[in-house]
Amino acid sequence: MFQYFPNNYMWSLAVMRALASGANFGEVNWACSGLHEAAAVDPDGDLAAWHRAWMGLGNQVLTQAEQAAQRGHSVSARHAFMRAAIYYQWAEAFLDPDDARAPHAFDRHLAAFAQGAELMEPRVEVFELPFEGASLTAYFVPACGARGKAPVVILTDGLDGTKEEMFYVAQALAERGIACLAFDGPGQGATLRLHKLTARHDSEAAVSRMCDYLDTRDDIDAGRIGLIGVSLGAYYAPRAAAFEKRIKACVAWSAIYDYHAAWVRRTGYAPGAGVQQAGRSAARGTTGKHFLRVMGVDDWDAAFRKLEAFRLAGVASQIACSILLVQGERDMQTPIAEVTQLLEEIGSKDKTLRVWRASEGGASHVQLDRQEPALSEICDWFFDRLAPQRKFDL
């Protein structure tokens, strides 16, 4: 993966994620070109400098969006609103969870996305679904050119991601006549920040709530529901598919078999000794404090006790739907050996592992070094399995 900030994996991954989500490289470079010394500060880089750069960029692009909207230039406005949403996400991402600046930045992220969604054609619906005394935040992207009831894919993001960050996936599906319902589950995005729901291993609970909602829509064929999860979502998605049988096709993008083992590798954790390698070069996407907030715990020992349940061993055999595992051979966060083990244990007759090699590009985590043609391949896989003529025999 291209490292915009050499020796700071976390910051470099963030740049690549922003670009994949629709950020403009010139804008990102304008904001970040002066941060190389800040990136080298231990342990995580100068996070205050990072926040100022991305917040300033978000404010600038938001102003452009508002001015375009006032002049009636809706295309320019919606593009700028969506880019501003990306920049505000990254302005908030590495702040201490207790930092007073964090809620303001994240509120701007959500507001900019909602303003952009209002200007989309067809309009993107942004809403909340009641869930166990709280709410799951979501948006719905209609299928383009759909006649009658359309198939749909449920989209869930990763540990520190947001559903807004994954909007480009929803758009790619919609272009193929597949609607998309994206949501932040417990421990993710706005559901974590606004409703204080922390991560849980039984992802089928939230996915089943999404399926229940889709059952109520007259523009959706509830017999053709897919599910895609990215990074940590690639644990959540297979787990949910094992128990929620309304899911007919599932993609695990950078699949996770054992999330406990993944974090032992990333941190060098040992019981009683704590973490040994949590600095800026470690293969992780967020700070230790944010990880603990996601888990809803106060210390690493409690986090690793909770992670004991985040395993697909003994669960994967119950997956009966079509499933695609997508992996990069140089993924620093998820080793191929574990993904191969997951494939072997999956019970479905229609199961595929697609490994992207360095020789073809896309060898890093979530193919962030070259997302095309991986994204198109994933969406076409869904099209082949959720198309109207496809019959399911499970």
Beta strands, then each sheet from edge to edge (+ up, - down):
strand 1: 125-131
strand 2: 134-141
strand 3: 150-156
strand 4: 179-183
strand 5: 220-230
strand 6: 247-253
strand 7: 322-328
strand 8: 351-356
sheet 1: 1+ 2- 4+ 3+ 5+ 6+ 7+ 8+
end
